[in-house]
Every structure is written in C-alpha cells, then in structure tokens.
Amino acid sequence: MRLTLRRKILGLAVASAALPLIVVLLLMLRFDNVITSKAKDELDKLGQANLKQIAQDVFSLCQTANELLQQKLEHSLNVAHGELKSNGGFLISSKPIKWAVTNQFTQEKLDIVLPLVYIGKTPIFQNFDLNVSSPVVDKVKYLGGSTCTIFMRMNENGDMLRIVTNVETSDSKRAVGTYIPSINPDGLPNEVIRTILAGKTYKGIAYVVNSWYVTLYEPLKNNQGRIIG
C-alpha cells in the first residue's frame, strides 16, 4: 500500500516526537541502574560501619561488666580476709576427722581422713544445711553477695576440698565435701590448682561444682593458716 505524502509527513512527525522520549527512557533506565548500584554500595558500607560500632559497643560493655565484677570479687575477698582474721584465723589440729568427698567433675566418691580444722575456736565439720550458719563464708555472702569457699589441701597432688562454703548444689545444699582435682578429666593440670600451688592468685573463669563462674582464688598467706596441737 502506497503511503500518501500526508501520511509520510504524519509518520515523520510521530517518529520525531517519539525518538526523544525513547532516548529519555533509555537514559532514565541506565541512570536508575547506576543509582541502584551506588545505593547498594552505600548501604553495604553503612551496614559494615554499624556492625563495627555495635561490636565495639558490646566489647566496651563487656569490659565494664568485667571491671565491676572484678571489683566485687576483690571486695568480697577483702571481707573474707577480715572475717577470717576477726574469727581467729585458720587453725589445723592434730585430731583426725573422716570426710566423704566427691570429685566435682567425675562425681567419684572417696572416704579420706584429714586433720580437724578450726576457724578461731569453731571446729569445722561438714555442714550441708544452708539454714545452719557457717563462719566467714556466710558473712561474705551477706555483705558482698558473693559465693565464697575455704579449701583444704587433701593430698600431695594438691586436690582442694571445700570444707566451708556457701556454694549451692543442684539439690539446694552446701557443696561441702566436693573437691577440685589437680588433674582435669582431659588429663591436663587444673589451672586453678596449678596457680594456687605456685602461691599465686587465680583470676578467671573456672568450673565450680556444677557451673562456670568468674572466680578469684587466693592461697592463705602471712601465717593465716596455723597448726595447733
């Protein structure tokens, strides 16, 4: 079908009007892709920056919490030293006493004989009842809110027995008679025992009876533990 001159002119007019619109649409599409790519890059950068800031904030919060916890432990340890001194100190007699002891890791039970210990004039027997007062440790909990234990060395290996404690077992009793073995179940030396036997203070995470705690263990020094006849 032959096109008349009028139709040709009309077609050219329509094409002339449509071409800029098509060019504009193509430019907008390309511009939109560029904007989308840049927006994605900027959002990724913003997300990484936010994650970094969150990590730094969490780390700072953990540092602050650790510092406050360490201060609380130091305060409780000072209270324990003061209470032990005011009660007359840690005295070891020549009188033997039987203990039923339990490995806090393996739950293996043993019967052993150790010298009777006194705190001042108070003999230390196995007190499992939380409603019956125990010297030093209950005062520490009352004043500082911390768990506290007085240990006695069981043997040459350095196993440490809880003879006075306010640490609770799962059945709501004092964890008296449980002990920290010098060798862990994996065969490696227990870091708490190793540090204490070296005469140093242990600060850090440690397993206590049935859970993990931030702890502070310190050996008795300056003749606080004395032997009596």
C-alpha positions as YAML, in Angstrom:
chain: A
units: angstrom
residues:
- id: 1
  name: MET
  ca: [0.00, 0.00, 0.00]
- id: 2
  name: ARG
  ca: [1.47, 3.28, -1.12]
- id: 3
  name: LEU
  ca: [1.78, 6.00, 1.51]
- id: 4
  name: THR
  ca: [0.47, 9.39, 0.67]
- id: 5
  name: LEU
  ca: [2.54, 12.45, 1.29]
- id: 6
  name: ARG
  ca: [0.30, 13.39, 4.18]
- id: 7
  name: ARG
  ca: [0.81, 10.04, 5.87]
- id: 8
  name: LYS
  ca: [4.55, 10.26, 5.36]
- id: 9
  name: ILE
  ca: [4.67, 13.67, 6.96]
- id: 10
  name: LEU
  ca: [2.48, 12.44, 9.86]
- id: 11
  name: GLY
  ca: [4.74, 9.41, 10.37]
- id: 12
  name: LEU
  ca: [7.85, 11.55, 10.45]
- id: 13
  name: ALA
  ca: [6.21, 13.85, 12.97]
- id: 14
  name: VAL
  ca: [5.27, 10.98, 15.24]
- id: 15
  name: ALA
  ca: [8.77, 9.48, 14.95]
- id: 16
  name: SER
  ca: [10.34, 12.85, 15.67]
- id: 17
  name: ALA
  ca: [8.20, 13.22, 18.77]
- id: 18
  name: ALA
  ca: [8.73, 9.63, 19.98]
- id: 19
  name: LEU
  ca: [12.52, 9.48, 19.50]
- id: 20
  name: PRO
  ca: [13.41, 11.94, 22.27]
- id: 21
  name: LEU
  ca: [11.01, 10.14, 24.58]
- id: 22
  name: ILE
  ca: [12.68, 6.80, 23.85]
- id: 23
  name: VAL
  ca: [16.12, 8.33, 24.39]
- id: 24
  name: VAL
  ca: [14.96, 9.82, 27.70]
- id: 25
  name: LEU
  ca: [13.53, 6.47, 28.82]
- id: 26
  name: LEU
  ca: [16.79, 4.69, 27.95]
- id: 27
  name: LEU
  ca: [18.81, 7.32, 29.84]
- id: 28
  name: MET
  ca: [16.50, 7.04, 32.85]
- id: 29
  name: LEU
  ca: [16.84, 3.25, 32.84]
- id: 30
  name: ARG
  ca: [20.63, 3.49, 32.77]
- id: 31
  name: PHE
  ca: [20.61, 6.21, 35.43]
- id: 32
  name: ASP
  ca: [18.33, 4.07, 37.60]
- id: 33
  name: ASN
  ca: [20.77, 1.14, 37.35]
- id: 34
  name: VAL
  ca: [23.66, 3.41, 38.34]
- id: 35
  name: ILE
  ca: [21.70, 4.84, 41.28]
- id: 36
  name: THR
  ca: [20.68, 1.36, 42.42]
- id: 37
  name: SER
  ca: [24.29, 0.13, 42.29]
- id: 38
  name: LYS
  ca: [25.58, 3.15, 44.19]
- id: 39
  name: ALA
  ca: [22.78, 2.90, 46.73]
- id: 40
  name: LYS
  ca: [23.63, -0.76, 47.30]
- id: 41
  name: ASP
  ca: [27.31, 0.10, 47.80]
- id: 42
  name: GLU
  ca: [26.45, 2.87, 50.25]
- id: 43
  name: LEU
  ca: [24.06, 0.63, 52.19]
- id: 44
  name: ASP
  ca: [26.74, -2.08, 52.40]
- id: 45
  name: LYS
  ca: [29.25, 0.47, 53.74]
- id: 46
  name: LEU
  ca: [26.69, 1.77, 56.22]
- id: 47
  name: GLY
  ca: [25.85, -1.76, 57.35]
- id: 48
  name: GLN
  ca: [29.53, -2.61, 57.89]
- id: 49
  name: ALA
  ca: [30.06, 0.60, 59.85]
- id: 50
  name: ASN
  ca: [27.02, -0.13, 62.01]
- id: 51
  name: LEU
  ca: [28.18, -3.69, 62.69]
- id: 52
  name: LYS
  ca: [31.64, -2.42, 63.65]
- id: 53
  name: GLN
  ca: [30.13, 0.14, 66.02]
- id: 54
  name: ILE
  ca: [27.82, -2.46, 67.57]
- id: 55
  name: ALA
  ca: [30.77, -4.80, 68.10]
- id: 56
  name: GLN
  ca: [32.78, -2.01, 69.74]
- id: 57
  name: ASP
  ca: [29.83, -1.09, 71.98]
- id: 58
  name: VAL
  ca: [29.33, -4.72, 73.04]
- id: 59
  name: PHE
  ca: [33.06, -5.10, 73.76]
- id: 60
  name: SER
  ca: [33.07, -1.91, 75.85]
- id: 61
  name: LEU
  ca: [30.02, -3.13, 77.75]
- id: 62
  name: CYS
  ca: [31.71, -6.46, 78.46]
- id: 63
  name: GLN
  ca: [34.85, -4.66, 79.63]
- id: 64
  name: THR
  ca: [32.84, -2.50, 82.01]
- id: 65
  name: ALA
  ca: [30.91, -5.51, 83.34]
- id: 66
  name: ASN
  ca: [34.17, -7.42, 83.86]
- id: 67
  name: GLU
  ca: [35.76, -4.49, 85.72]
- id: 68
  name: LEU
  ca: [32.74, -4.18, 88.01]
- id: 69
  name: LEU
  ca: [32.75, -7.93, 88.63]
- id: 70
  name: GLN
  ca: [36.46, -7.91, 89.44]
- id: 71
  name: GLN
  ca: [35.92, -5.05, 91.89]
- id: 72
  name: LYS
  ca: [33.13, -7.03, 93.54]
- id: 73
  name: LEU
  ca: [35.36, -10.10, 93.83]
- id: 74
  name: GLU
  ca: [38.21, -8.05, 95.29]
- id: 75
  name: HIS
  ca: [35.82, -6.50, 97.82]
- id: 76
  name: SER
  ca: [34.44, -9.93, 98.79]
- id: 77
  name: LEU
  ca: [37.97, -11.32, 99.16]
- id: 78
  name: ASN
  ca: [38.88, -8.44, 101.48]
- id: 79
  name: VAL
  ca: [35.75, -9.15, 103.51]
- id: 80
  name: ALA
  ca: [36.74, -12.83, 103.73]
- id: 81
  name: HIS
  ca: [40.25, -11.93, 104.94]
- id: 82
  name: GLY
  ca: [38.80, -9.57, 107.53]
- id: 83
  name: GLU
  ca: [36.28, -12.12, 108.76]
- id: 84
  name: LEU
  ca: [38.87, -14.89, 108.92]
- id: 85
  name: LYS
  ca: [41.21, -12.67, 110.93]
- id: 86
  name: SER
  ca: [38.50, -11.43, 113.28]
- id: 87
  name: ASN
  ca: [37.35, -15.00, 113.91]
- id: 88
  name: GLY
  ca: [40.80, -16.12, 114.99]
- id: 89
  name: GLY
  ca: [42.34, -17.42, 111.78]
- id: 90
  name: PHE
  ca: [42.57, -20.82, 110.11]
- id: 91
  name: LEU
  ca: [43.90, -23.43, 112.55]
- id: 92
  name: ILE
  ca: [44.85, -27.04, 111.77]
- id: 93
  name: SER
  ca: [44.73, -29.51, 114.67]
- id: 94
  name: SER
  ca: [46.30, -32.94, 115.10]
- id: 95
  name: LYS
  ca: [42.88, -34.55, 115.59]
- id: 96
  name: PRO
  ca: [41.81, -36.67, 112.60]
- id: 97
  name: ILE
  ca: [38.34, -36.43, 111.08]
- id: 98
  name: LYS
  ca: [36.71, -38.50, 108.34]
- id: 99
  name: TRP
  ca: [35.44, -36.86, 105.18]
- id: 100
  name: ALA
  ca: [33.22, -38.27, 102.43]
- id: 101
  name: VAL
  ca: [34.44, -36.37, 99.38]
- id: 102
  name: THR
  ca: [33.22, -36.07, 95.78]
- id: 103
  name: ASN
  ca: [35.17, -35.13, 92.66]
- id: 104
  name: GLN
  ca: [33.29, -32.13, 91.23]
- id: 105
  name: PHE
  ca: [33.93, -33.30, 87.65]
- id: 106
  name: THR
  ca: [33.56, -37.08, 87.70]
- id: 107
  name: GLN
  ca: [31.34, -37.36, 90.81]
- id: 108
  name: GLU
  ca: [33.67, -40.15, 92.04]
- id: 109
  name: LYS
  ca: [33.31, -40.55, 95.82]
- id: 110
  name: LEU
  ca: [36.07, -41.27, 98.31]
- id: 111
  name: ASP
  ca: [36.43, -41.60, 102.07]
- id: 112
  name: ILE
  ca: [39.50, -39.84, 103.44]
- id: 113
  name: VAL
  ca: [40.92, -38.72, 106.78]
- id: 114
  name: LEU
  ca: [42.15, -35.16, 107.31]
- id: 115
  name: PRO
  ca: [43.13, -33.09, 110.35]
- id: 116
  name: LEU
  ca: [40.25, -31.29, 112.04]
- id: 117
  name: VAL
  ca: [40.27, -27.60, 111.13]
- id: 118
  name: TYR
  ca: [39.23, -24.71, 113.37]
- id: 119
  name: ILE
  ca: [38.32, -21.19, 112.42]
- id: 120
  name: GLY
  ca: [39.26, -19.50, 115.65]
- id: 121
  name: LYS
  ca: [37.61, -21.66, 118.32]
- id: 122
  name: THR
  ca: [34.97, -23.11, 115.96]
- id: 123
  name: PRO
  ca: [35.65, -26.66, 114.73]
- id: 124
  name: ILE
  ca: [34.77, -27.19, 111.08]
- id: 125
  name: PHE
  ca: [32.54, -30.17, 110.48]
- id: 126
  name: GLN
  ca: [30.57, -30.99, 107.35]
- id: 127
  name: ASN
  ca: [27.67, -28.53, 107.32]
- id: 128
  name: PHE
  ca: [25.41, -29.12, 104.30]
- id: 129
  name: ASP
  ca: [22.46, -27.14, 105.63]
- id: 130
  name: LEU
  ca: [22.11, -23.63, 104.20]
- id: 131
  name: ASN
  ca: [19.93, -22.69, 107.16]
- id: 132
  name: VAL
  ca: [22.72, -23.50, 109.62]
- id: 133
  name: SER
  ca: [25.33, -20.73, 109.76]
- id: 134
  name: SER
  ca: [28.90, -21.33, 108.60]
- id: 135
  name: PRO
  ca: [31.73, -18.99, 109.62]
- id: 136
  name: VAL
  ca: [33.26, -16.44, 107.22]
- id: 137
  name: VAL
  ca: [31.52, -17.57, 104.01]
- id: 138
  name: ASP
  ca: [28.00, -16.59, 105.11]
- id: 139
  name: LYS
  ca: [29.21, -13.15, 106.18]
- id: 140
  name: VAL
  ca: [30.85, -12.66, 102.78]
- id: 141
  name: LYS
  ca: [27.59, -13.51, 101.04]
- id: 142
  name: TYR
  ca: [25.63, -11.24, 103.37]
- id: 143
  name: LEU
  ca: [27.94, -8.25, 102.89]
- id: 144
  name: GLY
  ca: [29.00, -8.69, 99.29]
- id: 145
  name: GLY
  ca: [26.57, -11.11, 97.69]
- id: 146
  name: SER
  ca: [29.37, -13.39, 96.51]
- id: 147
  name: THR
  ca: [29.85, -17.12, 96.76]
- id: 148
  name: CYS
  ca: [32.80, -17.98, 98.98]
- id: 149
  name: THR
  ca: [34.67, -21.15, 99.91]
- id: 150
  name: ILE
  ca: [37.51, -22.10, 102.23]
- id: 151
  name: PHE
  ca: [39.51, -25.02, 100.82]
- id: 152
  name: MET
  ca: [41.83, -27.52, 102.46]
- id: 153
  name: ARG
  ca: [44.55, -29.38, 100.61]
- id: 154
  name: MET
  ca: [43.70, -33.08, 100.54]
- id: 155
  name: ASN
  ca: [46.95, -34.71, 99.46]
- id: 156
  name: GLU
  ca: [50.36, -34.28, 97.85]
- id: 157
  name: ASN
  ca: [48.76, -33.90, 94.42]
- id: 158
  name: GLY
  ca: [47.11, -30.71, 95.60]
- id: 159
  name: ASP
  ca: [43.44, -31.68, 95.31]
- id: 160
  name: MET
  ca: [41.46, -28.96, 97.11]
- id: 161
  name: LEU
  ca: [38.49, -29.84, 99.32]
- id: 162
  name: ARG
  ca: [35.63, -27.47, 100.10]
- id: 163
  name: ILE
  ca: [35.36, -27.59, 103.89]
- id: 164
  name: VAL
  ca: [33.33, -24.39, 104.34]
- id: 165
  name: THR
  ca: [31.25, -22.91, 101.53]
- id: 166
  name: ASN
  ca: [28.09, -21.08, 100.58]
- id: 167
  name: VAL
  ca: [28.17, -22.56, 97.05]
- id: 168
  name: GLU
  ca: [24.94, -24.48, 96.47]
- id: 169
  name: THR
  ca: [24.46, -27.86, 94.84]
- id: 170
  name: SER
  ca: [21.59, -28.67, 92.50]
- id: 171
  name: ASP
  ca: [19.62, -30.05, 95.48]
- id: 172
  name: SER
  ca: [19.96, -26.78, 97.46]
- id: 173
  name: LYS
  ca: [22.66, -27.91, 99.87]
- id: 174
  name: ARG
  ca: [26.09, -26.53, 100.62]
- id: 175
  name: ALA
  ca: [28.71, -28.03, 98.32]
- id: 176
  name: VAL
  ca: [30.81, -29.11, 101.32]
- id: 177
  name: GLY
  ca: [32.84, -32.24, 100.58]
- id: 178
  name: THR
  ca: [33.26, -31.56, 96.87]
- id: 179
  name: TYR
  ca: [36.80, -31.04, 95.68]
- id: 180
  name: ILE
  ca: [38.77, -29.64, 92.76]
- id: 181
  name: PRO
  ca: [41.14, -32.32, 91.45]
- id: 182
  name: SER
  ca: [44.65, -31.31, 90.45]
- id: 183
  name: ILE
  ca: [44.16, -33.10, 87.12]
- id: 184
  name: ASN
  ca: [41.15, -32.39, 84.91]
- id: 185
  name: PRO
  ca: [39.14, -35.18, 83.25]
- id: 186
  name: ASP
  ca: [41.00, -34.48, 79.99]
- id: 187
  name: GLY
  ca: [44.30, -35.36, 81.71]
- id: 188
  name: LEU
  ca: [45.60, -31.79, 81.80]
- id: 189
  name: PRO
  ca: [46.60, -29.97, 85.02]
- id: 190
  name: ASN
  ca: [43.85, -27.89, 86.59]
- id: 191
  name: GLU
  ca: [44.83, -24.26, 86.12]
- id: 192
  name: VAL
  ca: [43.28, -23.16, 89.44]
- id: 193
  name: ILE
  ca: [45.25, -25.76, 91.41]
- id: 194
  name: ARG
  ca: [48.45, -25.10, 89.46]
- id: 195
  name: THR
  ca: [48.22, -21.37, 90.18]
- id: 196
  name: ILE
  ca: [47.37, -21.79, 93.86]
- id: 197
  name: LEU
  ca: [50.18, -24.29, 94.47]
- id: 198
  name: ALA
  ca: [52.57, -21.76, 92.96]
- id: 199
  name: GLY
  ca: [51.48, -19.33, 95.67]
- id: 200
  name: LYS
  ca: [49.72, -17.03, 93.23]
- id: 201
  name: THR
  ca: [46.17, -15.69, 92.93]
- id: 202
  name: TYR
  ca: [43.98, -17.17, 90.20]
- id: 203
  name: LYS
  ca: [41.59, -14.82, 88.41]
- id: 204
  name: GLY
  ca: [39.40, -16.08, 85.61]
- id: 205
  name: ILE
  ca: [36.72, -18.49, 84.51]
- id: 206
  name: ALA
  ca: [36.56, -21.75, 86.46]
- id: 207
  name: TYR
  ca: [34.17, -24.65, 86.91]
- id: 208
  name: VAL
  ca: [32.58, -24.58, 90.36]
- id: 209
  name: VAL
  ca: [30.65, -27.72, 91.39]
- id: 210
  name: ASN
  ca: [28.07, -27.65, 88.59]
- id: 211
  name: SER
  ca: [28.57, -24.47, 86.55]
- id: 212
  name: TRP
  ca: [31.13, -21.98, 85.21]
- id: 213
  name: TYR
  ca: [31.88, -18.80, 87.15]
- id: 214
  name: VAL
  ca: [34.16, -15.80, 87.04]
- id: 215
  name: THR
  ca: [36.33, -16.60, 90.03]
- id: 216
  name: LEU
  ca: [39.14, -15.43, 92.26]
- id: 217
  name: TYR
  ca: [41.17, -17.97, 94.25]
- id: 218
  name: GLU
  ca: [43.89, -16.87, 96.67]
- id: 219
  name: PRO
  ca: [46.14, -19.03, 98.86]
- id: 220
  name: LEU
  ca: [46.35, -18.23, 102.57]
- id: 221
  name: LYS
  ca: [49.46, -16.19, 103.29]
- id: 222
  name: ASN
  ca: [51.25, -14.44, 106.14]
- id: 223
  name: ASN
  ca: [50.78, -17.34, 108.56]
- id: 224
  name: GLN
  ca: [47.00, -17.19, 108.36]
- id: 225
  name: GLY
  ca: [46.93, -20.98, 108.50]
- id: 226
  name: ARG
  ca: [48.49, -22.29, 111.73]
- id: 227
  name: ILE
  ca: [48.95, -25.76, 113.13]
- id: 228
  name: ILE
  ca: [47.83, -26.40, 116.71]
- id: 229
  name: GLY
  ca: [48.29, -29.43, 118.94]
...
